Amino acid sequence: MSARAPLPVLLLTGFLGSGKTTLLNALLRSPELADTAVLVNEFGSVGLDHLLVERLDEQTVLLDAGCLCCTIRDDLAQTLRDLLARRARGDIPAFRRVIIETTGLADPAPILHTLILDPVGGAAYRLDGVVATVDAVNGLAQLARQPESAKQAAVADLIVITKTDLADAQQLARLEEVLAGLNPGAPRLPSANGSLAASAVLGLGLYDPARRSADVRGWLRAEALRERHGHRHDPNRHDAAIHSFCLEFAAPIDWSELADALEMLTSVAGDGLLRVKGIIDVAGEEQPRVIHAVQHIVYPWAQLAGWPDQWDRRSRIVFIVRGLERAYVASAFLHFVAAPLVGEPAPSA
């Protein structure tokens, strides 16, 4: 029996009142998102409150699969397993992808961890991306005052700026500037009343081994950090805690040395590693490897079919962090990895 390809999972997050459900309802009307299972986390302390499966053709058919009250970590893993079993029994229609909508106060990291750590879920599902909604009217205040809002935007692969029809040009420009500093690698798209092409939210996140290719330029925008380097007041820094930077290596990296550095960082400083992603020139290999980590967890690496066009073979790792300085992270790699860091002095003997 041939193995099934993992089902893509899209994580939709965003602060309270930022328009997640409006956006989701609009997206689900698109044929591209037909046959989608949706897990809705309505109450932060309760977890996933209910499951809706929608099949969209001439009209929307809502199938109630019953209450799936659970807590985020262990019960989410069980919910995802149950979802597969119900599909196999024919209790719910076949579905091709899953969307998880978090509560507005949710930390997205536990859900990402579940997709990594659960052995059943990890084989059956793969992360297709993280989308964060930010309110054009209230977003600036929320990002400044609510750490959940800042973290949701910081870990996103795509930021959707909602309610753009209600904000003036000055508000939007300032919000764009703040978001570019918080997460320079994530595209930012405007939306009014949930308007957004479904294609914009597909294929955002982890490399899909089944496709044997990846838009690395879209996934790893290290150049966005380089272009902004040296700008007044450091636009890569959201506030005193959250900021982003890129480490580049001037030579191929021994894989075991890199693994040791990542293990040390995620073990000791994982709380501050909001997101890590990179493309690695591994010593002795022609094809690059892609790495991805969230806080204390490192995803299984994937190998690309080749280097992106017009890219040199230099390894690049982008970090979005809270409360960690570039010098601290760089020191871990200087300690474990023999390959020199671009712009960093070699460690003394």
N, C-alpha and C positions, 0 to 999 in steps of 0.2 A: 504494500500500500504506500503510495507516494505521500511525502510530507506536504502538508498544506503551507502555503506562504503565510507568514504572520500578518494578522489584520492590523491596519494602521489605526492608531489612536491619536486623536487631536485633543489637546487640553485647552479649554477656553477659560480664561481667568480674567480678573479685573475687579476693581474696588466696588463697594456698594453703590448702586445707582448709576453705574457707568455704561449700562446698555447691553450687557451680555446676552440676556434673554431675547431682547429685540433683535440683536444681530443673529443669534442662533435661529430664531423663527424664520427670519428672512433667508438665511443660508439653506435651511432645510427645504425650502420651496424649489431649490435648484435641482435639476435632474442629476447633476454631478454628485450630489449628496443624497440621492435616493438610497433606500435600504441602509439607513444609518441607525444604529442603536445609540441612544442618548442617556447618559447617567447624569442626573441633576443632584447636586449637593446643595440643598436649600438652607440647612441650618448647620453652622460651624461645629457645634458640639455633638450633633446627631450623626452627621456624615451623609452618606448617599441616601437621600430620602425616598426616591422612587425612580423607576425605570420606565422610560417611554420608548417604544420602537415605532418609527414612522416609515411607511412606504408611500412614496409620492409618485402618482401617475396623473390621471385626470383630476383627482382630488386627494386631499390628505386623509389617510386612514390611520386613526389612532388606536393602537392596541395596548391595553393596560396589562402589563405583565405582573402586576401585584406589587406590594410594598417590599422594598429591599432595604429597610432601615439597617444601617450599619455604621461602624466607625471607619475612619479613613484607611488605616494601614492594613490590618489583617483582613478585615471584612471586605475591603475593596478587592483584594486578591481573590477572596472566595466569590464575590459578586461576579468578577470577570470569568471565573471558572464556570459558575452557574449559568452565565449567559451563553457560553459555548454549549453546555449540556442541553439547555432549553432549545437552542437552535437545532442541535442534532436530533432531538426528539420531535421537532416540528411544533413545539409549544408556541414559539414565536417565529415570525418570518425570517428567512435567511437575511443576513446583513453583511455588508462588505467592509464596514468601518465602524468605529466607536468615537463618539464625542463625549468628553467629560466636562460638564460645566460646574465650576467650583462656586462655593459661596463667596461673597464679596470680601470676607475677612480671611479667606483661606491662604495658607502658605502652600504654594504648588509643589514644594519639594517632596512631601510624603507621597504624593501620587506618583511623581517621577520615580521615587525610590521603589515603590511597589512594582512598577512596570519593569524595573531592573532586577529586583531581588527574587520575585516569585518565579520558581522554576517552570511552572505550568504557564503562567501568564507571559513570562519571558520568551517562551517558545511559540506561543499562540498570538501574541500581540507585539507590535513595535510602535515606538513613539514617532508620530508623523509631524509633530510640531507643537509649539506652545504659542497661543494667540492671547494677547492681553488687550483689553479695552481700557481706554483712558478718556474720561469725560472732558470735552473741550472747554466747558464752562467752569467746572469745579476741579479739574485735574491738577492744576498748579498747587492749589491749597492742599489737596489730598496727598500729592507726592511729597510736599514739604512736611506735613504733619502726621501722616499715616505710614509707618514703616511697611505695612503689608502692601500698600499701593506701590511703593517704590520697588519692593522685591518682585512683585508680579510683573512690572514693566522690565525690570532688570534681567529676568530669566527668559523673556519672550523671544521667539523667533520672528514674530510679527507683532507690531503695535497698531491697533486700530483706534484712531482718534474719533470718538463718537460725538454726536450733537454739534457737528461743525456748522450747521445752519443757525445755531443759537449763539455762537461766539463771534466776536469781532476779529478783524485781521490782526490787531495787536496782541490779543489773547492767544490766538493760534500761533503767531510767530514766536512768542515767548515760550509756549508749551513745546513747540518743535525744538527750540534750543535746549530746553531742559532735558527732554527725552533723548536728544542726540548725545548729550553728555552722559546720561545715565546708561544708555545702551546703544552705542554708535553702530553696532553691527546689525541691528534690527530695522528693517524697512518700516516706515510709518505711512499708513494709508488713512485718508479721511472717510468718514461715513456719516450720513444723515438718515435717520429713521431706519437703520439697519442695512442701508444700501452698500453692498460689497459683492464683487464677483466671487463666486464659490472657488474658482481656480486660484484665487489669491491665498487661500488658507490651506491648500493641499501641497504635500511634499516639502514642508518647511524645515523639518528637524533632522533627525538622525539619518545618516546614510542608509539606504535600503540595499542590502546585499543582493536582493533578487534582481535589481536593475543593473547592477555592476557598473554604475556610473553615479556621479553626483555633481550638482552645481556648486562646486566648492567656493567659487567667488560669491555666490549668494549666501552660502552657509557660514563661511568664515571670512568676515570682512576685516581682516587685520589691517588692510590699507586704510580703512576709515580711521583707525587709531593713529596711524602714522601721519595722515593728512592733517589731523587736528592737533598733533603734538606741537607744543610751543604757542598755541593760541592763548590769548589773554585769559586769565583766571582758570586755566586748565579745564576746558569743557568736557574732558573725560571724567571729571569728578562731579558726582551728583550732589554730594554734601560732604560732611566730614567723615562719613562712614563708607558710602557706596561709590566705587569708581571702577574704571576698567583700564587695562593695559595689555600689551602684546610682548611676548618674549620670542626672539628670533635666534636661530642657531646657525653658526657659520660653517658647520661640518655635519656629516651624517651622525646619527645618534645610536648608540648601543641600546637595543630595546630593553634589556634587563636593567640598565642604569636608569632609563626613563621610568620604568615600572616602579623601581625603588623610590624615585623622587615623588611620583604621584601617590604612592602608598603612604609615604611619610606625610605629605601635605594633607591628604584627605583624612588621615588618622588624627593628626595634631591640630590642623587648622580648618577642618571641614566645615564648621559652622559658618566660616567667613567666605567659603568658596561657593558663591551663588551659581556660577556656571563656568565651566572650562571646556573649550573645544579647540582642536588643532589638527593640522596636517603635518605628518612626520616623515622625514627622510631617514629611513631605518638603515643602518650600516649593513651592507651586503645584500640589499634588496633593491630591485629596480622600481617597484611600485610603491607609492606612498601608503601609509596607514592613517586612518582617521581616528582620533580619540575624542572622548566626550565624558564629562563628569559633572555631577551635581552634588555639592556639599561632601558628604563622607563616602559617596559611591562613585566608582569608575565603571562606565559602561564597557561591555566587550568591544574591543577594537574591530574595525572593519578595514578591508584593503580595497583601494581604488584600482580601477583598470589601468590608470596612467595618471600622469601629472596634468593639471589643467593647462590649457593652451596659454602660452606666453608667461607662464610662471617659472621662476627659477626653482631649483630643488631645495630651497632653504626651508627648514622646518619652522613653523609658526604656531604658537599657542596663545589664544586669547583668554584672558581671565576677567570675569566680572565678579568683584569681591566686595565684601562688607567688613570694614575694620582691619583690613590687611594692607600692608604697603608693598609696592613693587619690589623694594630691596629685600624684604623678607622672603618673598616667593623666589626671587632670583637666587638668593643665597642657597635655597634648597637644591636648585638645579646645579649651581656651581659646586655644591658638595658631592652630589651623586653622579652627575653627568660630565663626562670628559670633554664632550663637544663644547667649544667656546660659545658664549652668548654674545650676540652682536651688541656692541656698545658697553660691554661690561669687562672690567679687568679680570684677568685670570686669577684664580685663588692662589695665595702664597703657599709655598711648599711647607 
